[in-house]
Amino acid sequence: MSTAPRPGSGPTVEVTVFGCDPDEARVFRERAPYFGITPVLTAEPVAVGTARLAAGSACVSVGHKASVSPAVLDALADAGVRYLSTRSIGVDHIDLSHARRRGITVENAPYGPDGVADYTLMLLLMAVRQAKSVLRRADLHDYRLPETRGRELRELTVGVVGTGRIGTAVVERLRGFGCRVLASDRRPAPALENVPLEELLERSDVVTVHAPLDATTHHLIDAGGLARMKPGAFLVNTSRGGLVDSVALLAALEDGRLGGVALDVHEDEDGVFYADHRQRAHASAALARLQELPNAIVTPHTAYFTERVLTDTVVATLINCLRFEKGLRHD
């Protein structure tokens, strides 16, 4: 693995940062000078109409909230951009094949897995202990016990789909609860009980998904997969919404086959998450129906939202851009 170049040496590098929130801007301003980088910060998301803001920057940074379509990539390339670093682990919001055609190198900005792993365990525990219905009743001053008792992790088998950095961190946490852990990944992880996905779905009381989203994993958990799951089993997804067929999931919940779900992501989240919809209806009927169910927990793609992840992402972005400018190999 290559090391980062020594910060502060050589001429200043300019990097345009699109969709930069105030807290991100603070960290970019604090850290960029150490790397000899001048950040050009804008709250505007990357788009055809804003790509001109990158004029003079060979490197740009984008967030995971904006879709980087072929038209956007064309506009960035026309503005002189040759490198794009996304402030996320996933790159499914970027048309990678078109980026290659336009000569734009794309990389992600890996961050520590602990924030998402912690959040996953929180959602998992909330699901098996019926936290949504309990909290809703308590908010109405109804303090009766639930109709059915919760489950204890020590008695359950948890299937982890995807054992990269985040999936592995989830496994480490699950071991502390004493439950049995099954794993499924295209590259089986050592020291884990690795099984095919179909077997994992059939044997697990809880399934938690941590795979990347690409053409081969879209609807990885589909109607057939949901039908394989145990009656009353739970599904947790803190990775990408497109990994789960949302229509099939809703059907499995409404007919009582699943015990519940806890989702931090949803395939209809674009244009819904990160906005206030209290005074207006949003476009996703499936997402709206999910939120009505007492055994469906939905949060707005927030598992990554910690101070540590913020710092890790900004620093990784700066190192990525500096390596590119210095012509160093990327791993």
N, C-alpha and C positions, 0 to 999 in steps of 0.2 A: 504494500500500500504506500503510495507516495505521500510525502509530508507537505504541509503548507509552506509556501515561500515565506521568508522572514519579513514580517510586516514593517512598514515604514520606509522601505528602501525603494529607490527608483522614482520615476515621475508619477504624478497623481493620475489615477484612473477614474474615469467618470462612469457611474452606473445610474441608470434611470430606474426608479422603483415605482411601479404602478400599483394602484389600489392600496396605498400605504395608510394604515390607520394611525391615529395619534400615538398609541403606545409603541407601534412599530417604528414610527418616525423618531421617537425618543431614543430607542436603542440603536437605530442606524446612525444617528448623529453622535452618539456616545462611542460607538465601536469603529465606525468607518475611518476616522483619522489614523487610528493605530495601524490600519492596513494600507495606508496611502491611497485611500479611495475617497472621491468626492461624490456623495449621494445626491441625486436630483430626485426629490421626493414629491409625489403627487397623489392625492386621494382619488384621482380619476382612475377608474379601471381601464385596463388595456382594451382598446377597441380600434376599429378602423379610423374613427375620428380623433382618437387621442395618440395614435402611434407617432405622429409628428413630434410629440414631446420628447421622443427618444433621439431626435436628431443630434448627432455629436457623440452618442454613446454606442459603442459596439456591444455593450452588455446591458441587458435589462433584467429586472426581477418582477415577477407577477405572483399574485396570490391564487389560491385554489378556487376562489369564488367566481372568477371570470373565465368564460370559454374562449380559448385561443384557437379560433377557426382558421381555415386557409386564407380567408380574406384578411384577417388580422395579421397573420404571418406575412402575407404579401406586403401589407402596409409597413410592418416593422422592417422587413428586408429592404424595402424602398427607402426607408429612413436610415439605412446603414447598419442595422442590428445584425450581429453575427452569432450572438450567444444569448440564451434565455435560461434563467434560473427560476424555477418555481418554488415558492415558499411553502412547500408541502412535500410529503413523501410520495403521494400519488401523482401521476402525470396523465390521468385519463381525460383531463379537461383540455389537453393540447393535442392537435393533430400532428403526431410525430412524423408520419410519412411525408406530409407536406413541408414540415420544417426541414427535413433532410433535403427535399428537392430544392428548397430555397437557400440551402447552405447555412441554416441556423442550427447550432448545437443546442440541445436541450438537456438539462439536468435537474434533478430534484435537490432538496435541501434537507437531508436526514436530520432528525432530532431524536433526543432520548425517548425511549419507549415507555417510561414509567407513568407519565400523565395519562396516556390512553389506556394503559394496562390497569391503572388504578380505577379509572372511570368504568372500564369494562366490568371489573369486579363489583363495583357499586351497582351498576344496572343489573347484573346477574343476580345479586342478592335481593335487590328490590323485586325482581320478577318472581323468584321462588318464594318470597315472603309476602306477596300480594300488596306491596307497598302503595301502589297507586290507589286502589280502592280504600285502603285503610286511611291514607292521608286525605282523600276526598271526603270521607265520612267525618273525619276529625275536624276538617275545616268547617263543616256544617254542625259541629258540636254533637255528632253522633259517635259515641265512644264504645259502641258494642263491638265484640270480637267478630272477625270474619266468619262466614258460613263454613268454610273449610280451613283446616290447619295448614300451615306452611311446611316447606321441606327444608331439611338440613343438608348442607353440602357434603358432610362426611358420609352420608348415605347414598350420594348420587354419583353417576358417571357423567363427566363433562367432556364433550368432544370439541377439540380446538382445530378449526379448519384454517390452515395457514400457520406455519411455525417459523416465520421470519423473526425480526427483532421484537416486534410487539407481541406476536403470538407466543414467543418463548417467554417473554416477561409475564404474560398472563399465566402460562403453565407454572412458572416459579411461584406465583401468588396462590394458585390453586392448591399446590402441594401443601401449603400451610394449613389448609382446611381439611386435609385428610381424605379428599375425594379421589376416585379413580379418574385418571386422565387418559383419553385417547387422542391421537393426533393424525391428521391427514394433510399431506403436502406433496407437491410434485417432486420435491427433494426431501425425502424422509430425514427427520432429525435424529441424531444419535441419542441414546438413553431415554427415548420415549417409546410408548407402545403405538407404533405406526400401523394404520389400517387403511384400506380403501375408503373413499368418501361414503360409498353406499353402506358399508358396514358401520362406519362411525355414526351415520344418521340412524341406523336401526338400533344401535346399542346405547346411545347417549340419552340421558335424561335432560341434559342441557347442551345445546350446540352454540358455540360462539365463533363468529366468522372474522378472520383477519387476513384474507387473501387480497392481492392487488386486483384491480379491475382492468381487464383488457378483453380482447375479442374472444379469448378462450375461457374466460371466467364469467362473462355476462350471464346472469341468471344461473349461476352455479348451483344455487338452491332454487329449484323450480318446482312445479306441481308434483312431479314424480318424486323428487327428493323430500318434499314436505310429507308426501303420503308414506314414505318409508319411516319417518320419525315415529317414536313411541306415542301412543295416545297420552295426552297430558304433558308432553315434553315442552320445553321452552327454547326459544331462539333469541340470541343476542347478536346484534350487528353494530360494530363501531368502526367499520372499515369503509365500504362504499355501498351506496344504496343499490346500484345496479347488479350487485352480486345476488340479490334476492328478488324473485318475481313477486312484485307487490300485489298483483291481482290474485295470484294463487295463495299468497300468504293471508290476505284478507279472507278468502274463502275458507282456508283451513282454520282460522280463528272463529269465524261466524258459525261454522258447523260443529264446533266444539272439539275438533281433533287435537288442537294444540292447547297446552295449558296457558300459554301467554308468550308475549314477545317484548323485548326491550330494544329499541332502535335509536341510535344516535344519527343515523343516515337513512335516506329514503330515495328511491330512484326518481321521485317527483319533487325533490327538494329545491331544484333550481327555480328562482323567482319566488320562492316561499320562505325558506329559511333566511335568517339575517334581516328580516323586515317585520314591521309591526302591522299585523293584520287584524287587530282588535275591532276596527271600525269597518272592515271590508272582508268579504269572503275571498279565500285564495282559490287557485285554479285546480288543485288536486282533490278530486272527490275521494279517491282511495285513502289519501293521507287524512282528510277530514273524518272519514269513517273510522279509521284506526284510532284517532284521538277520542272518539266516543266510547270505545270499548273499555271496560274496567280492567281487562288483563293485557292492555297494550300500552307500554310506556314509550313516549316519543320525546326526544330532546333534539335541539336544532344544530347538529353537527358541531358539538362543542367539546368533545372529549380531549381534543388537542389544546384547549384554551387555558394554558398555564403560563406563568412567568418564565419557568424554565424552558418550555418549548419555544416561547418567543425569542429568548436569547440564543438558544441553540440554532434556530432557523435563520436569524439575522446573521450570526457569525458564519454559518455554513454557506449562506448566500454570498457573503463578502469573500470568503476563501475560494468559492467556485469561480467567481468573476476574476479574482486576481490570478488564479491558476490559468484561466483561459487567456487573459491578456499577456501572461508571461510564456504562453505556449507550452505549459506543462501538461503531462499526461493525466487524464482523469480516470479514476478507478470507480 
